[in-house]
């Protein structure tokens, strides 16, 4: 059978692994990027509490980005070269933002007064740069790596909307991990960013089938139209459920505090799965399939064995960290 052929199933397996890594990164690093963005609206004491809520996790969350890019490089070298050659500048901006975040996170702990305020601003700026560049790259990728004015404008729109989506999931994280005045502020932030995140998802959902007749047929031809209808309906229900939960908070206490973050995770997962379904089997939209872009089967098999060893370790220490530091974030201390 063709599926039993290494040259057939290994590229599919690596595409799935890369997709799961990207989804894990978007959710996990998404909320701590969102917290960094929201620090622009918080006071000094609140910023310390916000940093305490992500402190044990943020560095490990970026491991998923390293894994995703590493898999793209070693498993799909042709796609890696094509994507980065078109997205070199926003990728450089993304790296600059992540470096700025890492440096400022460490230095803010060793300063106070005016210097700490500058490092806080650097952390906020790095978070914004990383989020905006990721959104821009997503928009250009969806349009098939086009370089015209319409692609640039759509990339800017998705950049703003993804930044709002990160702020939304970051607010959901703060609702879950904090209490008191900061939690009340996080509820307001979540309400303000919820609809901009919904606008971004709607824009991507509309643009994706418009750029490709193949994608349009996968969604709107029968029987796919009926079979896939639960995906947008579930997404809509999650948006409504999150809105209703936010209307009850913070007066309802912590009984509903989990709902905004859980709803945001569900929305991100459904949106990502929709994109994955739309573009498969292409790793570069309408240009390279997973089989055309894949490395040699012999190389893929060696990498696959290594990934099967490394991936459970990453999942294990991530789960352990979240278990150890569960509950509300406490006072930020460095002693």
N, C-alpha and C positions, 0 to 999 in steps of 0.2 A: 504493500500500500504506500501511496505517496507520502502520507502523513508520517509513516515510520522512517522516512528518509531524513537523515540528519540535516541535509541542506534545506529541507522544508520546515521541520518543526523547530529547529534551533532559532532561526530568526524570529519566528512568532513568539517563542518563549522569551527571548530577550526584549522584544517589543513590549510584552506584558510586564516584565520585570522593570523596564525603564518607566513604563506608565505608572506602575504602583509607586515607584520611587518619587516621581514627579508629584503624584497626588499626595503622598506623605509629606513631601517638602512644602507644598502649597498650603496644606492644612496646618502643619506644625510650625514651620517658620513664618507662615502667614499671620498667625495670631501674635507672634512676638514682634514681627514687623509692624503690625497694627498697633500694638501697645507703644512701640517707639514713636509712631506717627501721632498717636493721641497724647503723648507727653507734651506736645505743643500747647494743649488746652488745660494743663494741670499745674498746680502749685508745686513748690519745692518739696514739701513733705509728701504730697501725693506722688510725685515722681519717684521718690525713694520706695514707696510702697509698690508702685508699678514695676520698678526694676526688680524688687524682691519677688514679685509674682512670676517673672520669667527667668530669674537668675539661674536656677538649677537646670534649665532646659534649653535656653536659646542656642548655646554653642553646639550641643548635640543635635539640635534640630537641623542645622545646616549640613550635617553629615549626609542627609538624603539628597541634597543638591549635588554634593561631590559624587555620590553613588550614581545618580542619574546621568550626569555629564560624563562620568567615567564609562558607564555602559554605552552611551552614545558614541564615544570615541573608539572604544575597542571593538564593539559589536557592529557598528554602522559607520565606519570611517568616511565613506563617501558622503553620507548625509551630514556627518559632523563638519566636514570641510565646506559643504554647500551652505549649511545653515549659518555657520559662523562667518563665512565670507560675506553674507548679506547682512548679518546682524552684528558686525564687529564693534561698531561704536556703542550701541546700547548694551552689548555684553561688557564692554570696558567700563561703562557707567555703572552697571550692576556690580562689578567687582570693586569699583571705587566706593560705592555705597556700603558694601559688606565690610570692606577694610575699615572705612570710617566708623562704622558701628562697633567693630571689634576693638579698635584703638580707644574710642571714647568710652566704651563700657568699662574698660580697665582703668583708664586715667581718671574718670569721674570718682572712682573709689578712693583715690589717693590725693584728692584736692578738696577744697571747700571754698565757700564764698563765690567771688566773681569767676574764678577759674572753673569751678564746678558748673556754673551756669553756661560757660562756653562749651564745656564738654557735653552738657545736656543738649545744647543746640546742635552740636556735631552728631550726636546720636540720633536726634530727630531728623536732621538733614540726611544722614546716611540711610535711615529707614525710608524716607521719601524717595531718595534716588533709587534704591533697590526696588521698591514697589512700582514706581513709575516706569522704570526700564523693563521690568518683567512684563508689565501690562502692554507696553509698546511692542515688545518682541512677540507677545501672543497675538496682537492684532495683525502685525505684518506676516506672521507665520500662517494665520488663518486665511489671508488673502494670497497665499502661495508664494510668499517672499517677493511680492511686487515692490517696486521702488518709486511708483508715481505719487502724485500729490494726494490722490484719494487714499492710497495705502498709508501714507504718512498721517493724514488726518484721522483715519480709522485707528491707527496705532496710538495716536494721542488720546482719542476717546477711550479706548480700552485701557490705556495707562491710567487715566483719571479714575475710571470705574473700578479697575482692579485695586487701586490704592484705597478707594472707598470700601471695597469688599474686605480688604485686609484690616482696615480700621473697624469695620463691622465685626469681624470675627475676633479682633483684639478686644473690642468692647465686651463681646460675649465672654471672653476669657476673664476679663476683670470682674464682670458680674458674678462669675462662678467663684473666683479666687479671693474677692475682697468683700468688705461690708461697709456699712456706715455711709459717710458722705461720698467717698470715692465710688462705691457701688452705685449710688444714686446718680452721680455724674456719668458713669459708664452706661446706665440705662438711657440717658438723654443722648449720649454719643451714638449708641446703637440705633435709636430711633431715627437720628439724622442721617446715618449712612446706609440704612437698610434699603431705601428706595433708590439710591444711586447705584448700589450693588445690583438691585433688580434691573435697573436700566442697562447696566453693562451686560448682564446675562441675556436680556432681550435683544440687545444690539448684536451680540455674537450669534445668538440663535437665528436671527434674521439674515445676517451676512453669510453665514456658513453655507446654506443651500444656494444662495444667490451666486456664489463664485464658482459653483460646480454643478453641472447637470447630474453628474453621478451621485453626488451627495443629496441633491434634491430628490432623486428617484429613491434613494435608500430610506428617506423619511416620509415621502408623500405618495408613493405608489402603493397600491393595494397589494398584499394585505399588511404591508409595513405600517401604513398610516394608523391602522387599528391596533396592531400589536405594540407599537411604540407610544401610543397615546398616554399610557400611564406615566411615562417619564416626565413630560411637561406638567401633567396634572399633579404628580407628587411634588414637583418643584414648587408649583403654585401653592399647594397646601402647606408646604414647609414655610414659605414666606408668610402666609396668613397665620400659621401657628406661632411663628416667632413674633409677629406683630401683636397677637393677642397676649402672649406671655409678657412682652414688654409693657403692655398696657396695665398688667397686674403688678408689675415691679415698680419700685422696690417695696411697696406696702405689703405685698404678700409674703415678705420674708424670703427665706432661702428655698421654699418649696418649689418655686419656679425658676430658681437661679440657674439651673442646669440647662434649661430649654433654649435660650438664645445661642449658646455655644454649640450644643448638640444640633440645633437646627441649621446653624451655619455650616457645620461639618457635613451634614446631609446635603445641603444645597451645593457645596463645593464638589462633593462626590458625584452627585447626579449631573452637574454641569460637565465635569471632567469625563465621565463615562459617555455622555452625549457626544463630546468632541472626539473621543477615541473611536466610537462607533462610526462617526462621520468620516474620519480620515483613513481608517483601516481599509486596505492593507498598505497605505502610503505612509512612509515615515517623513518624507518631504511632500507636501500636498501636490498631487497631480504630476509629480516629477519622478520620484524614486519610491518603489515599493520596498517593503522590508527585505525581500529576497534579493532585489537588485543592489541594495545598499549594504548588505551583510558582508562580513568578513568570511574567510574560508571556513568551512564546517569544522576542520580540524582545530583551528584556533578557537572557534566558538565553543567547542566541547571543553577545552581546557579552561576557558574563562567561566563556562557554566558551572563546572565543578567547584571552582574557587568561589563563585557567587553563592552557591548553595551552602558553603561553609561560612562566608562572611555575613550574609543576610540574616540568618537566625541570631547571630551575635549582636548585630545592630538592633534588631527587634527586641532582643532580650534585655539589653542594657537600657533601651528606651523605656520599655515597660517597667523595668525595675526603678528607674529614676522617677517616673510618674507615680509609682506606688509609694515610694519613700517620701516624696514631697507632696502627697495628696493633702487636701484640706485647704484652709484659708492661708493666704500669704501673711507672714508675720512682719515684725519690724526688721528693716534692713540693717544688717550688722556685718562688719568685716573682721571682727576679732575672733 
